[in-house]
Amino acid sequence: MVQKSRIQCYNCKEYGHVARECQKPKKAKYAAYHQEKMLLCKQEEAGIHEQIDQNDEDVDLAKERE
């Protein structure tokens, strides 16, 4: 028989139970990584929109010169 008092939960890091039996909500793994990734995606998306706007302005100027 396994003594549960020596078993540590991977979810909450408390002793006496395993993650499958844990009553606490699961923590998001790598939350900081995901936040940083979302920020980078938003910045990249904003940069793409700025490039598109700049290209539109260049096309408009070229048409005006014709």
N, CA, C and O atoms as a Tripos MOL2 file, in Angstrom:
@<TRIPOS>MOLECULE
protein
  264   263    66     0     0
PROTEIN
NO_CHARGES

@<TRIPOS>ATOM
      1 N           0.8420   -1.1830    0.0000 N.3       1 MET1
      2 CA          0.0000    0.0000    0.0000 C.3       1 MET1
      3 C           0.8830    1.2410    0.0000 C.2       1 MET1
      4 O           1.8640    1.3140    0.7410 O.2       1 MET1
      5 N           0.5370    2.1970   -0.8190 N.am      2 VAL2
      6 CA          1.3050    3.4330   -0.9490 C.3       2 VAL2
      7 C           0.8090    4.4400    0.0790 C.2       2 VAL2
      8 O          -0.3950    4.6290    0.2500 O.2       2 VAL2
      9 N           1.7530    5.0850    0.7610 N.am      3 GLN3
     10 CA          1.3810    6.1140    1.7240 C.3       3 GLN3
     11 C           1.1670    7.4240    0.9710 C.2       3 GLN3
     12 O           2.0890    7.9640    0.3600 O.2       3 GLN3
     13 N          -0.0480    7.9170    1.0260 N.am      4 LYS4
     14 CA         -0.3710    9.1430    0.2960 C.3       4 LYS4
     15 C           0.2330   10.3840    0.9430 C.2       4 LYS4
     16 O           0.3200   11.4310    0.3020 O.2       4 LYS4
     17 N           0.6440   10.2830    2.1800 N.am      5 SER5
     18 CA          1.2170   11.4550    2.8410 C.3       5 SER5
     19 C           2.5530   11.8510    2.2140 C.2       5 SER5
     20 O           3.0020   12.9850    2.3810 O.2       5 SER5
     21 N           3.1810   10.9380    1.5040 N.am      6 ARG6
     22 CA          4.4600   11.2330    0.8600 C.3       6 ARG6
     23 C           4.3020   11.6160   -0.6140 C.2       6 ARG6
     24 O           5.2730   11.9990   -1.2660 O.2       6 ARG6
     25 N           3.1000   11.5120   -1.1260 N.am      7 ILE7
     26 CA          2.8550   11.8120   -2.5320 C.3       7 ILE7
     27 C           2.5480   13.2960   -2.6830 C.2       7 ILE7
     28 O           1.7550   13.8580   -1.9270 O.2       7 ILE7
     29 N           3.1830   13.9220   -3.6650 N.am      8 GLN8
     30 CA          2.9750   15.3520   -3.9130 C.3       8 GLN8
     31 C           2.1600   15.5360   -5.1940 C.2       8 GLN8
     32 O           2.4210   14.8960   -6.2130 O.2       8 GLN8
     33 N           1.1810   16.4150   -5.1180 N.am      9 CYS9
     34 CA          0.3280   16.7290   -6.2620 C.3       9 CYS9
     35 C           1.1090   17.6020   -7.2470 C.2       9 CYS9
     36 O           1.7420   18.5780   -6.8420 O.2       9 CYS9
     37 N           1.0690   17.2580   -8.5290 N.am     10 TYR10
     38 CA          1.7520   18.0540   -9.5450 C.3      10 TYR10
     39 C           1.0220   19.3600   -9.8340 C.2      10 TYR10
     40 O           1.6160   20.2990  -10.3640 O.2      10 TYR10
     41 N          -0.2580   19.4240   -9.4910 N.am     11 ASN11
     42 CA         -1.0510   20.6220   -9.7740 C.3      11 ASN11
     43 C          -0.8340   21.7140   -8.7250 C.2      11 ASN11
     44 O          -0.4580   22.8370   -9.0620 O.2      11 ASN11
     45 N          -1.0710   21.3840   -7.4560 N.am     12 CYS12
     46 CA         -1.0050   22.4000   -6.4000 C.3      12 CYS12
     47 C           0.2460   22.2910   -5.5310 C.2      12 CYS12
     48 O           0.4870   23.1430   -4.6760 O.2      12 CYS12
     49 N           1.0320   21.2550   -5.7480 N.am     13 LYS13
     50 CA          2.2900   21.0170   -5.0210 C.3      13 LYS13
     51 C           2.0840   20.6880   -3.5450 C.2      13 LYS13
     52 O           3.0350   20.7540   -2.7660 O.2      13 LYS13
     53 N           0.8690   20.3360   -3.1460 N.am     14 GLU14
     54 CA          0.6160   19.9190   -1.7770 C.3      14 GLU14
     55 C           0.7640   18.4080   -1.6760 C.2      14 GLU14
     56 O           0.7150   17.6960   -2.6790 O.2      14 GLU14
     57 N           0.9450   17.9330   -0.4520 N.am     15 TYR15
     58 CA          1.1290   16.5030   -0.2270 C.3      15 TYR15
     59 C          -0.1840   15.8530    0.1870 C.2      15 TYR15
     60 O          -1.0630   16.5080    0.7470 O.2      15 TYR15
     61 N          -0.3060   14.5610   -0.0940 N.am     16 GLY16
     62 CA         -1.4450   13.7870    0.3740 C.3      16 GLY16
     63 C          -2.4020   13.3620   -0.7190 C.2      16 GLY16
     64 O          -3.3180   12.5810   -0.4610 O.2      16 GLY16
     65 N          -2.2160   13.8530   -1.9240 N.am     17 HIS17
     66 CA         -3.0780   13.4470   -3.0320 C.3      17 HIS17
     67 C          -2.3260   13.6310   -4.3490 C.2      17 HIS17
     68 O          -1.2690   14.2580   -4.3960 O.2      17 HIS17
     69 N          -2.8870   13.0780   -5.4020 N.am     18 VAL18
     70 CA         -2.2870   13.2210   -6.7280 C.3      18 VAL18
     71 C          -3.1090   14.2250   -7.5350 C.2      18 VAL18
     72 O          -4.2100   14.6000   -7.1300 O.2      18 VAL18
     73 N          -2.5790   14.6540   -8.6640 N.am     19 ALA19
     74 CA         -3.2310   15.6860   -9.4720 C.3      19 ALA19
     75 C          -4.6290   15.2660   -9.9050 C.2      19 ALA19
     76 O          -5.5270   16.1040   -9.9930 O.2      19 ALA19
     77 N          -4.8210   13.9910  -10.1730 N.am     20 ARG20
     78 CA         -6.1340   13.5010  -10.6010 C.3      20 ARG20
     79 C          -7.1820   13.7180   -9.5130 C.2      20 ARG20
     80 O          -8.3570   13.9220   -9.8180 O.2      20 ARG20
     81 N          -6.7680   13.6750   -8.2550 N.am     21 GLU21
     82 CA         -7.6890   13.8370   -7.1260 C.3      21 GLU21
     83 C          -7.7200   15.2680   -6.5970 C.2      21 GLU21
     84 O          -8.4350   15.5480   -5.6340 O.2      21 GLU21
     85 N          -6.9700   16.1670   -7.1980 N.am     22 CYS22
     86 CA         -6.8380   17.5350   -6.6990 C.3      22 CYS22
     87 C          -8.1620   18.2890   -6.8270 C.2      22 CYS22
     88 O          -8.8290   18.2200   -7.8590 O.2      22 CYS22
     89 N          -8.5310   19.0060   -5.7700 N.am     23 GLN23
     90 CA         -9.7740   19.7740   -5.7370 C.3      23 GLN23
     91 C          -9.5780   21.2170   -6.2000 C.2      23 GLN23
     92 O         -10.5540   21.9200   -6.4580 O.2      23 GLN23
     93 N          -8.3370   21.6590   -6.3060 N.am     24 LYS24
     94 CA         -8.0570   23.0320   -6.7200 C.3      24 LYS24
     95 C          -8.0910   23.1240   -8.2460 C.2      24 LYS24
     96 O          -7.8060   22.1430   -8.9330 O.2      24 LYS24
     97 N          -8.4370   24.2930   -8.7760 N.am     25 PRO25
     98 CA         -8.4620   24.4400  -10.2390 C.3      25 PRO25
     99 C          -7.0630   24.2780  -10.8240 C.2      25 PRO25
    100 O          -6.0660   24.6460  -10.2030 O.2      25 PRO25
    101 N          -7.0110   23.7300  -12.0120 N.am     26 LYS26
    102 CA         -5.7240   23.5220  -12.6590 C.3      26 LYS26
    103 C          -5.1310   24.8620  -13.0560 C.2      26 LYS26
    104 O          -5.8340   25.7580  -13.5240 O.2      26 LYS26
    105 N          -3.8340   24.9800  -12.8630 N.am     27 LYS27
    106 CA         -3.1300   26.2020  -13.2190 C.3      27 LYS27
    107 C          -2.7620   26.1390  -14.6940 C.2      27 LYS27
    108 O          -2.4290   25.0790  -15.2250 O.2      27 LYS27
    109 N          -2.8290   27.2700  -15.3270 N.am     28 ALA28
    110 CA         -2.4320   27.3360  -16.7340 C.3      28 ALA28
    111 C          -0.9210   27.1710  -16.8140 C.2      28 ALA28
    112 O          -0.1730   27.9060  -16.1710 O.2      28 ALA28
    113 N          -0.4880   26.2200  -17.5940 N.am     29 LYS29
    114 CA          0.9420   26.0080  -17.7540 C.3      29 LYS29
    115 C           1.5070   27.1060  -18.6340 C.2      29 LYS29
    116 O           0.9100   27.4930  -19.6390 O.2      29 LYS29
    117 N           2.6470   27.5880  -18.2440 N.am     30 TYR30
    118 CA          3.3640   28.5740  -19.0310 C.3      30 TYR30
    119 C           2.5080   29.8060  -19.3370 C.2      30 TYR30
    120 O           2.4950   30.2870  -20.4710 O.2      30 TYR30
    121 N           1.8060   30.3070  -18.3480 N.am     31 ALA31
    122 CA          0.9240   31.4630  -18.5420 C.3      31 ALA31
    123 C           1.7120   32.6720  -19.0510 C.2      31 ALA31
    124 O           1.2380   33.3990  -19.9240 O.2      31 ALA31
    125 N           2.8910   32.8840  -18.5160 N.am     32 ALA32
    126 CA          3.7030   34.0230  -18.9510 C.3      32 ALA32
    127 C           4.1010   33.8720  -20.4160 C.2      32 ALA32
    128 O           4.1370   34.8550  -21.1570 O.2      32 ALA32
    129 N           4.3970   32.6480  -20.8310 N.am     33 TYR33
    130 CA          4.7580   32.3980  -22.2280 C.3      33 TYR33
    131 C           3.6000   32.7560  -23.1500 C.2      33 TYR33
    132 O           3.7910   33.4120  -24.1740 O.2      33 TYR33
    133 N           2.4040   32.3200  -22.7810 N.am     34 HIS34
    134 CA          1.2400   32.5760  -23.6150 C.3      34 HIS34
    135 C           0.9020   34.0700  -23.6660 C.2      34 HIS34
    136 O           0.4880   34.5760  -24.7090 O.2      34 HIS34
    137 N           1.0760   34.7700  -22.5510 N.am     35 GLN35
    138 CA          0.8200   36.2100  -22.5480 C.3      35 GLN35
    139 C           1.8020   36.9260  -23.4750 C.2      35 GLN35
    140 O           1.4150   37.8140  -24.2350 O.2      35 GLN35
    141 N           3.0630   36.5350  -23.4040 N.am     36 GLU36
    142 CA          4.0760   37.1560  -24.2530 C.3      36 GLU36
    143 C           3.8060   36.8490  -25.7270 C.2      36 GLU36
    144 O           3.9610   37.7150  -26.5870 O.2      36 GLU36
    145 N           3.4040   35.6190  -26.0060 N.am     37 LYS37
    146 CA          3.1090   35.2150  -27.3800 C.3      37 LYS37
    147 C           1.9410   36.0310  -27.9430 C.2      37 LYS37
    148 O           1.9870   36.4720  -29.0910 O.2      37 LYS37
    149 N           0.8970   36.2320  -27.1340 N.am     38 MET38
    150 CA         -0.2490   37.0270  -27.5760 C.3      38 MET38
    151 C           0.1660   38.4740  -27.8430 C.2      38 MET38
    152 O          -0.2730   39.0770  -28.8220 O.2      38 MET38
    153 N           1.0050   39.0250  -26.9800 N.am     39 LEU39
    154 CA          1.4760   40.3940  -27.1600 C.3      39 LEU39
    155 C           2.2670   40.5250  -28.4560 C.2      39 LEU39
    156 O           2.0890   41.4890  -29.2010 O.2      39 LEU39
    157 N           3.1380   39.5560  -28.7260 N.am     40 LEU40
    158 CA          3.9210   39.5880  -29.9570 C.3      40 LEU40
    159 C           3.0260   39.4750  -31.1860 C.2      40 LEU40
    160 O           3.2610   40.1430  -32.1920 O.2      40 LEU40
    161 N           2.0100   38.6370  -31.1040 N.am     41 CYS41
    162 CA          1.0770   38.4860  -32.2260 C.3      41 CYS41
    163 C           0.3180   39.7850  -32.4770 C.2      41 CYS41
    164 O           0.1280   40.1870  -33.6260 O.2      41 CYS41
    165 N          -0.1110   40.4360  -31.4090 N.am     42 LYS42
    166 CA         -0.8310   41.7040  -31.5560 C.3      42 LYS42
    167 C           0.0760   42.7740  -32.1520 C.2      42 LYS42
    168 O          -0.3540   43.5500  -33.0050 O.2      42 LYS42
    169 N           1.3390   42.8190  -31.7020 N.am     43 GLN43
    170 CA          2.2760   43.7950  -32.2390 C.3      43 GLN43
    171 C           2.5540   43.5200  -33.7130 C.2      43 GLN43
    172 O           2.6280   44.4440  -34.5230 O.2      43 GLN43
    173 N           2.7070   42.2400  -34.0530 N.am     44 GLU44
    174 CA          2.9590   41.8740  -35.4460 C.3      44 GLU44
    175 C           1.7560   42.2340  -36.3120 C.2      44 GLU44
    176 O           1.9090   42.7490  -37.4200 O.2      44 GLU44
    177 N           0.5710   41.9610  -35.8030 N.am     45 GLU45
    178 CA         -0.6480   42.2790  -36.5450 C.3      45 GLU45
    179 C          -0.7700   43.7850  -36.7610 C.2      45 GLU45
    180 O          -1.1460   44.2320  -37.8450 O.2      45 GLU45
    181 N          -0.4550   44.5590  -35.7380 N.am     46 ALA46
    182 CA         -0.5090   46.0170  -35.8610 C.3      46 ALA46
    183 C           0.5170   46.4940  -36.8830 C.2      46 ALA46
    184 O           0.2440   47.4130  -37.6550 O.2      46 ALA46
    185 N           1.6840   45.8770  -36.8920 N.am     47 GLY47
    186 CA          2.7150   46.2300  -37.8670 C.3      47 GLY47
    187 C           2.2800   45.9190  -39.2800 C.2      47 GLY47
    188 O           2.5710   46.6860  -40.1980 O.2      47 GLY47
    189 N           1.5920   44.8140  -39.4740 N.am     48 ILE48
    190 CA          1.0960   44.4360  -40.7960 C.3      48 ILE48
    191 C           0.0770   45.4590  -41.2690 C.2      48 ILE48
    192 O           0.0990   45.8610  -42.4330 O.2      48 ILE48
    193 N          -0.8130   45.8840  -40.3850 N.am     49 HIS49
    194 CA         -1.8140   46.8830  -40.7500 C.3      49 HIS49
    195 C          -1.1510   48.2070  -41.1170 C.2      49 HIS49
    196 O          -1.5910   48.8840  -42.0470 O.2      49 HIS49
    197 N          -0.0940   48.5810  -40.3920 N.am     50 GLU50
    198 CA          0.6120   49.8170  -40.7070 C.3      50 GLU50
    199 C           1.2620   49.7210  -42.0840 C.2      50 GLU50
    200 O           1.2550   50.6900  -42.8430 O.2      50 GLU50
    201 N           1.8270   48.5490  -42.4120 N.am     51 GLN51
    202 CA          2.4470   48.3630  -43.7200 C.3      51 GLN51
    203 C           1.4040   48.4390  -44.8240 C.2      51 GLN51
    204 O           1.6550   49.0320  -45.8730 O.2      51 GLN51
    205 N           0.2550   47.8550  -44.6030 N.am     52 ILE52
    206 CA         -0.8190   47.8940  -45.5980 C.3      52 ILE52
    207 C          -1.2670   49.3310  -45.8210 C.2      52 ILE52
    208 O          -1.4520   49.7560  -46.9610 O.2      52 ILE52
    209 N          -1.4410   50.0820  -44.7330 N.am     53 ASP53
    210 CA         -1.8450   51.4840  -44.8500 C.3      53 ASP53
    211 C          -0.7950   52.2800  -45.6250 C.2      53 ASP53
    212 O          -1.1350   53.1100  -46.4690 O.2      53 ASP53
    213 N           0.4740   52.0230  -45.3350 N.am     54 GLN54
    214 CA          1.5550   52.7280  -46.0330 C.3      54 GLN54
    215 C           1.5430   52.3730  -47.5140 C.2      54 GLN54
    216 O           1.7230   53.2470  -48.3610 O.2      54 GLN54
    217 N           1.3310   51.0960  -47.8340 N.am     55 ASN55
    218 CA          1.2780   50.6810  -49.2360 C.3      55 ASN55
    219 C           0.1010   51.3290  -49.9530 C.2      55 ASN55
    220 O           0.2240   51.7250  -51.1120 O.2      55 ASN55
    221 N          -1.0220   51.4390  -49.2830 N.am     56 ASP56
    222 CA         -2.1870   52.1000  -49.8780 C.3      56 ASP56
    223 C          -1.8820   53.5610  -50.1920 C.2      56 ASP56
    224 O          -2.2670   54.0700  -51.2440 O.2      56 ASP56
    225 N          -1.1920   54.2280  -49.2780 N.am     57 GLU57
    226 CA         -0.8320   55.6240  -49.5020 C.3      57 GLU57
    227 C           0.1130   55.7460  -50.6930 C.2      57 GLU57
    228 O          -0.0190   56.6670  -51.4980 O.2      57 GLU57
    229 N           1.0700   54.8180  -50.8090 N.am     58 ASP58
    230 CA          2.0070   54.8440  -51.9320 C.3      58 ASP58
    231 C           1.2750   54.6480  -53.2560 C.2      58 ASP58
    232 O           1.5830   55.3180  -54.2420 O.2      58 ASP58
    233 N           0.3140   53.7380  -53.2810 N.am     59 VAL59
    234 CA         -0.4610   53.4870  -54.4970 C.3      59 VAL59
    235 C          -1.2830   54.7160  -54.8510 C.2      59 VAL59
    236 O          -1.3610   55.0960  -56.0190 O.2      59 VAL59
    237 N          -1.8910   55.3320  -53.8620 N.am     60 ASP60
    238 CA         -2.6910   56.5400  -54.1070 C.3      60 ASP60
    239 C          -1.8250   57.6670  -54.6730 C.2      60 ASP60
    240 O          -2.2410   58.3700  -55.5940 O.2      60 ASP60
    241 N          -0.6240   57.8360  -54.1230 N.am     61 LEU61
    242 CA          0.2800   58.8720  -54.6220 C.3      61 LEU61
    243 C           0.7010   58.5760  -56.0590 C.2      61 LEU61
    244 O           0.7940   59.4880  -56.8800 O.2      61 LEU61
    245 N           0.9520   57.3240  -56.3600 N.am     62 ALA62
    246 CA          1.3560   56.9460  -57.7180 C.3      62 ALA62
    247 C           0.2270   57.2160  -58.7050 C.2      62 ALA62
    248 O           0.4760   57.6700  -59.8220 O.2      62 ALA62
    249 N          -1.0010   56.9440  -58.3050 N.am     63 LYS63
    250 CA         -2.1480   57.1930  -59.1850 C.3      63 LYS63
    251 C          -2.3430   58.6860  -59.4150 C.2      63 LYS63
    252 O          -2.7190   59.0990  -60.5130 O.2      63 LYS63
    253 N          -2.0930   59.4990  -58.3920 N.am     64 GLU64
    254 CA         -2.2480   60.9440  -58.5240 C.3      64 GLU64
    255 C          -1.2170   61.5150  -59.4880 C.2      64 GLU64
    256 O          -1.5020   62.4770  -60.2010 O.2      64 GLU64
    257 N          -0.0370   60.9400  -59.5150 N.am     65 ARG65
    258 CA          1.0460   61.4400  -60.3680 C.3      65 ARG65
    259 C           0.8140   61.0900  -61.8350 C.2      65 ARG65
    260 O           1.4050   61.7200  -62.7120 O.2      65 ARG65
    261 N          -0.0210   60.1130  -62.1190 N.am     66 GLU66
    262 CA         -0.2610   59.6820  -63.5030 C.3      66 GLU66
    263 C          -1.0490   60.6510  -64.2540 C.2      66 GLU66
    264 O          -1.3350   60.4340  -65.4320 O.2      66 GLU66
@<TRIPOS>BOND
     1     1     2 1
     2     2     3 1
     3     3     4 2
     4     3     5 am
     5     5     6 1
     6     6     7 1
     7     7     8 2
     8     7     9 am
     9     9    10 1
    10    10    11 1
    11    11    12 2
    12    11    13 am
    13    13    14 1
    14    14    15 1
    15    15    16 2
    16    15    17 am
    17    17    18 1
    18    18    19 1
    19    19    20 2
    20    19    21 am
    21    21    22 1
    22    22    23 1
    23    23    24 2
    24    23    25 am
    25    25    26 1
    26    26    27 1
    27    27    28 2
    28    27    29 am
    29    29    30 1
    30    30    31 1
    31    31    32 2
    32    31    33 am
    33    33    34 1
    34    34    35 1
    35    35    36 2
    36    35    37 am
    37    37    38 1
    38    38    39 1
    39    39    40 2
    40    39    41 am
    41    41    42 1
    42    42    43 1
    43    43    44 2
    44    43    45 am
    45    45    46 1
    46    46    47 1
    47    47    48 2
    48    47    49 am
    49    49    50 1
    50    50    51 1
    51    51    52 2
    52    51    53 am
    53    53    54 1
    54    54    55 1
    55    55    56 2
    56    55    57 am
    57    57    58 1
    58    58    59 1
    59    59    60 2
    60    59    61 am
    61    61    62 1
    62    62    63 1
    63    63    64 2
    64    63    65 am
    65    65    66 1
    66    66    67 1
    67    67    68 2
    68    67    69 am
    69    69    70 1
    70    70    71 1
    71    71    72 2
    72    71    73 am
    73    73    74 1
    74    74    75 1
    75    75    76 2
    76    75    77 am
    77    77    78 1
    78    78    79 1
    79    79    80 2
    80    79    81 am
    81    81    82 1
    82    82    83 1
    83    83    84 2
    84    83    85 am
    85    85    86 1
    86    86    87 1
    87    87    88 2
    88    87    89 am
    89    89    90 1
    90    90    91 1
    91    91    92 2
    92    91    93 am
    93    93    94 1
    94    94    95 1
    95    95    96 2
    96    95    97 am
    97    97    98 1
    98    98    99 1
    99    99   100 2
   100    99   101 am
   101   101   102 1
   102   102   103 1
   103   103   104 2
   104   103   105 am
   105   105   106 1
   106   106   107 1
   107   107   108 2
   108   107   109 am
   109   109   110 1
   110   110   111 1
   111   111   112 2
   112   111   113 am
   113   113   114 1
   114   114   115 1
   115   115   116 2
   116   115   117 am
   117   117   118 1
   118   118   119 1
   119   119   120 2
   120   119   121 am
   121   121   122 1
   122   122   123 1
   123   123   124 2
   124   123   125 am
   125   125   126 1
   126   126   127 1
   127   127   128 2
   128   127   129 am
   129   129   130 1
   130   130   131 1
   131   131   132 2
   132   131   133 am
   133   133   134 1
   134   134   135 1
   135   135   136 2
   136   135   137 am
   137   137   138 1
   138   138   139 1
   139   139   140 2
   140   139   141 am
   141   141   142 1
   142   142   143 1
   143   143   144 2
   144   143   145 am
   145   145   146 1
   146   146   147 1
   147   147   148 2
   148   147   149 am
   149   149   150 1
   150   150   151 1
   151   151   152 2
   152   151   153 am
   153   153   154 1
   154   154   155 1
   155   155   156 2
   156   155   157 am
   157   157   158 1
   158   158   159 1
   159   159   160 2
   160   159   161 am
   161   161   162 1
   162   162   163 1
   163   163   164 2
   164   163   165 am
   165   165   166 1
   166   166   167 1
   167   167   168 2
   168   167   169 am
   169   169   170 1
   170   170   171 1
   171   171   172 2
   172   171   173 am
   173   173   174 1
   174   174   175 1
   175   175   176 2
   176   175   177 am
   177   177   178 1
   178   178   179 1
   179   179   180 2
   180   179   181 am
   181   181   182 1
   182   182   183 1
   183   183   184 2
   184   183   185 am
   185   185   186 1
   186   186   187 1
   187   187   188 2
   188   187   189 am
   189   189   190 1
   190   190   191 1
   191   191   192 2
   192   191   193 am
   193   193   194 1
   194   194   195 1
   195   195   196 2
   196   195   197 am
   197   197   198 1
   198   198   199 1
   199   199   200 2
   200   199   201 am
   201   201   202 1
   202   202   203 1
   203   203   204 2
   204   203   205 am
   205   205   206 1
   206   206   207 1
   207   207   208 2
   208   207   209 am
   209   209   210 1
   210   210   211 1
   211   211   212 2
   212   211   213 am
   213   213   214 1
   214   214   215 1
   215   215   216 2
   216   215   217 am
   217   217   218 1
   218   218   219 1
   219   219   220 2
   220   219   221 am
   221   221   222 1
   222   222   223 1
   223   223   224 2
   224   223   225 am
   225   225   226 1
   226   226   227 1
   227   227   228 2
   228   227   229 am
   229   229   230 1
   230   230   231 1
   231   231   232 2
   232   231   233 am
   233   233   234 1
   234   234   235 1
   235   235   236 2
   236   235   237 am
   237   237   238 1
   238   238   239 1
   239   239   240 2
   240   239   241 am
   241   241   242 1
   242   242   243 1
   243   243   244 2
   244   243   245 am
   245   245   246 1
   246   246   247 1
   247   247   248 2
   248   247   249 am
   249   249   250 1
   250   250   251 1
   251   251   252 2
   252   251   253 am
   253   253   254 1
   254   254   255 1
   255   255   256 2
   256   255   257 am
   257   257   258 1
   258   258   259 1
   259   259   260 2
   260   259   261 am
   261   261   262 1
   262   262   263 1
   263   263   264 2
@<TRIPOS>SUBSTRUCTURE
     1 MET1         2 RESIDUE 1 A MET
     2 VAL2         6 RESIDUE 1 A VAL
     3 GLN3        10 RESIDUE 1 A GLN
     4 LYS4        14 RESIDUE 1 A LYS
     5 SER5        18 RESIDUE 1 A SER
     6 ARG6        22 RESIDUE 1 A ARG
     7 ILE7        26 RESIDUE 1 A ILE
     8 GLN8        30 RESIDUE 1 A GLN
     9 CYS9        34 RESIDUE 1 A CYS
    10 TYR10       38 RESIDUE 1 A TYR
    11 ASN11       42 RESIDUE 1 A ASN
    12 CYS12       46 RESIDUE 1 A CYS
    13 LYS13       50 RESIDUE 1 A LYS
    14 GLU14       54 RESIDUE 1 A GLU
    15 TYR15       58 RESIDUE 1 A TYR
    16 GLY16       62 RESIDUE 1 A GLY
    17 HIS17       66 RESIDUE 1 A HIS
    18 VAL18       70 RESIDUE 1 A VAL
    19 ALA19       74 RESIDUE 1 A ALA
    20 ARG20       78 RESIDUE 1 A ARG
    21 GLU21       82 RESIDUE 1 A GLU
    22 CYS22       86 RESIDUE 1 A CYS
    23 GLN23       90 RESIDUE 1 A GLN
    24 LYS24       94 RESIDUE 1 A LYS
    25 PRO25       98 RESIDUE 1 A PRO
    26 LYS26      102 RESIDUE 1 A LYS
    27 LYS27      106 RESIDUE 1 A LYS
    28 ALA28      110 RESIDUE 1 A ALA
    29 LYS29      114 RESIDUE 1 A LYS
    30 TYR30      118 RESIDUE 1 A TYR
    31 ALA31      122 RESIDUE 1 A ALA
    32 ALA32      126 RESIDUE 1 A ALA
    33 TYR33      130 RESIDUE 1 A TYR
    34 HIS34      134 RESIDUE 1 A HIS
    35 GLN35      138 RESIDUE 1 A GLN
    36 GLU36      142 RESIDUE 1 A GLU
    37 LYS37      146 RESIDUE 1 A LYS
    38 MET38      150 RESIDUE 1 A MET
    39 LEU39      154 RESIDUE 1 A LEU
    40 LEU40      158 RESIDUE 1 A LEU
    41 CYS41      162 RESIDUE 1 A CYS
    42 LYS42      166 RESIDUE 1 A LYS
    43 GLN43      170 RESIDUE 1 A GLN
    44 GLU44      174 RESIDUE 1 A GLU
    45 GLU45      178 RESIDUE 1 A GLU
    46 ALA46      182 RESIDUE 1 A ALA
    47 GLY47      186 RESIDUE 1 A GLY
    48 ILE48      190 RESIDUE 1 A ILE
    49 HIS49      194 RESIDUE 1 A HIS
    50 GLU50      198 RESIDUE 1 A GLU
    51 GLN51      202 RESIDUE 1 A GLN
    52 ILE52      206 RESIDUE 1 A ILE
    53 ASP53      210 RESIDUE 1 A ASP
    54 GLN54      214 RESIDUE 1 A GLN
    55 ASN55      218 RESIDUE 1 A ASN
    56 ASP56      222 RESIDUE 1 A ASP
    57 GLU57      226 RESIDUE 1 A GLU
    58 ASP58      230 RESIDUE 1 A ASP
    59 VAL59      234 RESIDUE 1 A VAL
    60 ASP60      238 RESIDUE 1 A ASP
    61 LEU61      242 RESIDUE 1 A LEU
    62 ALA62      246 RESIDUE 1 A ALA
    63 LYS63      250 RESIDUE 1 A LYS
    64 GLU64      254 RESIDUE 1 A GLU
    65 ARG65      258 RESIDUE 1 A ARG
    66 GLU66      262 RESIDUE 1 A GLU
